[in-house]
Amino acid sequence: MAFPTAVNDQVTDAVTQANVKVLGDAPATAMGMLYQTIAQASGMAAGNAVAHQQNAHGVALAVATRCVTALVGAPGRG
């Protein structure tokens, strides 16, 4: 302690130790949050890629169906 105070030395030591622990844990906590954010972003990117692929397949299927209908010459079409 730098100078004597009216607060019990054990109390000030406990508070100081708690503050040091929080400051010591901060980098690990920040990295954990960063890793979780990266994992979530990667998962969302993969999910979006799958959704895009499914939508593209649906469009391709519709185009193929329309082309076959035009080639066959179904009545009332194209």
N, C-alpha and C positions, 0 to 999 in steps of 0.2 A: 504494500500500500504506500502511496506517495505521502499521505499525511493522515493523522488520526481524525476520525469522525465519530459522531454519536451513534453510528450503526455498528452492530456487533461485527467483528472481523470475520466470523464464520459465515455470516449472511453475505457480506460483500464478496468473500471468496467463492461462495456457491454461485452467486450471480455472475461473477467473472468467468467461472468455469463453464457455466451454461452458455454464456455468450461465445466463448472460445469454441465450444462444441458446435454451435450453430454455424459459426464462420468456417469451421473445419469441414462440416458436412455440406456446405453450399456448393462446392464444385461438383461433388458426386451427384447431388440432387439435380443440378443443372444438366449434367451429362445424361442422367437418366431420363429427364424430360425431353431432351433433344433426341435421344434414341427412340423414345415413344412417338414423337412427332414424325420422325423419319419413317418409322415403321407404318404409321397410319397413312402418311402420304403415299408410300409405296403400295400399300394395299388398295388405296383409292385409285391409284393409277392403273393397277392391274384390273380392278373391277370396271373402270371406265373403258379399258381396252377390250375387255370381253363384251361389254354392252355395245360398243361400236362395231365389233365383229358380228354380233348377232343382228344388229340393224342392217349392216351392209349385206349380210346373207339374205335377209328378207327382201331388200331392194333387188338383189340379183335374181332371186326367185321370181319376183313379180315381173321383172324384165324378160326373163326366160319364158315365163308363161305367156306374156304378151307376144313375144316373137313367134312362139310355136302356134299360137292362135292365128296370127297373121299368115304364117306359112300354110297352115292347114286350110285356112279360108272358112272358118266357122261362120254360119249365117248370122247376120246382124253385127258382125265385127269388121274392123278395119278395112 
